[in-house]
Amino acid sequence: MMPPTPGELQERLNTSHQRLLAAVDGLDPQELETDAAVGVWSARDVTGNVSDWNWELFWAAQAALGGTTVTHHPIVDGEAYNQSKAAQRMDASWAETRAELDRSFADSLTLLATLTPEQLETDAQAPWGGDLKVGNLFADIAHHADEHSAQLEAWRASGQPQ
């Protein structure tokens, strides 16, 4: 099986970004910021978590391609990382969180647009440790967003935290 091309990965990122936005479309910002959607997290918290990991994956790709090493990788305790980032974002508005999400996808797409299929096969370190290819880092951005989109969709359908 052939690895995905930069264009295919761009399409996956665009689709996952739009799916996440659709999962919260039409909700009141107050509801997005305060109502429990996934466990105790609001939709804003979930969206912020997607942004946080988008950036970690983006930085890992940059490092693998000759950029600056990410000194806080590997992230050895993902749950502690998630809770710390959620606490930092506690006073952020939905608009701020949404803008950060959009930036994380836009910057990832911009970098991806410059890459060759050979660069996607470059060895990389995952933010949590372990070896991946650069292309897998971008695929993980889409996968993580889709995972949380499904949770938000289920929350909207049931009215109950997932």
Buried (B, 14 or more C-beta within 10 A) or exposed (E): EEEBBBEBBBEBBEEBBBBBBEBBEEBEBEBBBEBBBBEEBBBBBBBBBBBBBBBBBBBBBBBBBEEEEBEEBBBEEEEEBBEEBBEEBEEBEBEEBBEBBEEBBEBBBEBBEEBEEEBBEBEBBBBBEEEBBBBBBBBBBBEBBBEBBBBBBBBBEEEEBB
